[in-house]
Amino acid sequence: MEPVTKTETLDIEGMTCASCASFVEKALSRTPGVQRAMVNFATEKATIDYLPTQATPATLREAVVSSGYGVVERAPDTSAAERSAELDRQKAAAYQKLKRRFWVAAGLAVIIMPLSMLMLWPALLAHVNMQWLNYGLLLLTLPVLLYSGREFYTSAWNGFRHRAANMDTLIAVGTGAAFLYSLAATVVPGFFTSRGLMPEVYYDTTATIIALILLGKVLEMMAKTQTSAAIKALMGLQAKTARVVRPDGQEVDVLIEHVQLGDLVVVRPGEKVATDGILQEGRSAVDEAMLTGESLPVEKVAGDPVFGATLNKTGSFRFRVTKVGTDTMLAQIVKLVEEAQGSRAPIQRLADKVSAIFVPTVLVIAILTFVLWFDLAPVATRLPLALVNFVAVLIIACPCALGLATPTAIMVSTGKGAEHGVLIRSAEALEKAYQVTTVLLDKTGTITRGEPAVTDFVILNQDARRVLQVVAAMERQSEHPLAEAVVRYADAQEVSNLSASGFRAIEGKGAAATVEGQTVLIGNQRLLSEAGIPLSPELTTQAGMLLRGAKTVLYIAIDGQAVGVVGVADTIRDTSAAAIKRLQAMGIEVVMMTGDNPQTAAQVAAQVGISRYFAEVLPQDKAGKVKELQAEGRTVAMVGDGINDAPALAQADIGLAIGAGTDVAMEAAGITLMRSDLHGVVTAIELSKQTIRTIRQNLFFAFIYNTLGIPIAAGLLYPVFGWLLSPMLAAGAMALSSVSVLTNSLRLRAFHPHQAA
């Protein structure tokens, strides 16, 4: 028996780049008892699977702290909304602190820059004491270094103590080298002049680089808060209070945290449903768009489920609470989106591998750049040029953009999917959906509604409305699915209720009863035949037409005379044909699978525009059909809703469970569609394609930026573009690269699913 693992999620503090995430991940992975550790730089979360017999949450936190980073402490019994609110407060405080550091650096850099430029104007130098000017620049630069840039140096020192290097290492070494050179040129200028070197100072470089990098971090933090906007919006949907009916009948408003299982809750028009439950009294239309993406309100009557955070539109009702807190539909959706945002897509592996070796490689390139320029440049300028290029290489090569390229796009797209009723369980599922070439649809409950409905009600030589009244009165006594279909049809026609007596079900044939003194039979042809009731030629013709349409036929007889037939079928959803047409327009083959006979399967397939189908498929053979398609070299998405679909959903490259289906089916699927609508399949695949396109664009920007940036910073184009060697330009470009990747990911917020006509 395999040992039971637990999962812990930690909020990590102090990560500044993808390399940091890699160090924390390695530290956790080396901890005894840890089976798997995954750290997401964009969400600043670590997800750890561990053996509770060998590790504890405390030892996991110790591993993070020992690697030089922090863990945000949180109370053990807080809800997702409370945790999010606390994290938001902490991040808001960190953001304000970051802005103060930036404004101090920017304000002083604005003063330092023009003062440094005096060196370029010989006419002004005659009136300025260079020694005093340099000391003045030193005093102005110290607050930038010790306050605004302090965290870069402490982080770099922590990394050094743990034999690790990250983005802060590059910034600290680069700006620190420029500052120390300038300090030496200020305090002992004679050391340089005696050796034929220019005692130049680069305080403006140090101050401006720190200011620009902090500007990039401010913009980055602003953009990162927007990537998680969807999940925050979901959390904000929950009602704050509920109107609970006490045993004495008194209605009391209580905080949502105090609502208990079994409570009776009152909901009035325009109010939010407080939590999940079953409607007991009243009826209404409820807007469930915030959970399912369904634009039209859903009619609710006694016995129907209601969900927390949905909006009551019309009538008042009371419901019995069945789920509270973390068990509610909203809480489960939030949890699922959080897990998806914290997961890692296969496409990210390349970026992770590069980030892990990137910083040490850059340090080596920077040292080689310094050595080459020191050897090749003219004696008087070799040290300044070597230093400038050394600093430029370090600053321009920070791997922030690489670390943000994939997770930011995943964060936005999973949140956007939830907004449209598509719950993506992991980043891997999102990437798999992009590769789909064939969609395999289970017929019942997926293409069709999954319940019988009356399609034809044919009555000969009688008042059809009166016959419907009589038949409905009898069928209300039955629990058979076909009887329920007849009752639903009668209710839709708003016929008045009659009373029936002497009801008896006749197994395998139908039912009989007396309604207002009339003897009524309804069932199959065998029932009427055994009762000695003949069928007229016209009625036989009508029944034949229904049978050829793959419908179940119920015969009606009143007082020994056959008066009509009822056609019942599992009807096709209104949106199925349009959604299938859209999938085919995307170049995806759609295949249908059903347990029905070939004739029925052919008719349903023809109605929705499907040319290939599997008929008479037993539940245990569904997974085999998926394998059959995979053997043809296809990437298969399986769509189903029932328990018997679970093996096929698990076998498929990507499983999509219809939201109205069973929990077992949803557990086996990579994507859950909150609505029983195939347009959700279209939305999932379209969102996947757009997300992967965005990730590839991000990775291209990040890789091409570093591929081109490092050689330019090293001075390979110096004869033509000498001005490009400025470390300040490198700092601006580095900050811009991260912001550009984040901005590109945020474009996914404009995603809107295509609704086929």
PyMOL commands that set and color helices and strands:
alter all, ss='L'
color gray80, all
select helices_A, chain A and resi 18-29+57-66+80-120+122-125+130-148+150-161+167-187+189-193+203-227+229-235+256-258+289-292+325-327+329-342+346-376+382-396+400-419+427-434+443-447+464-475+481-492+525-530+537-548+576-585+598-608+619-631+643-651+663-668+679-714+722-725+727-750
alter helices_A, ss='H'
color red, helices_A
select strands_A, chain A and resi 6-13+34-40+45-50+70-71+241-245+251-255+264-267+276-282+284-287+298-300+305-306+311-312+317-323+422-424+438-442+448-459+500-506+510-515+518-523+552-558+561-572+589-593+612-614+636-640+654-658+671-673
alter strands_A, ss='S'
color yellow, strands_A
deselect
rebuild
show_as cartoon
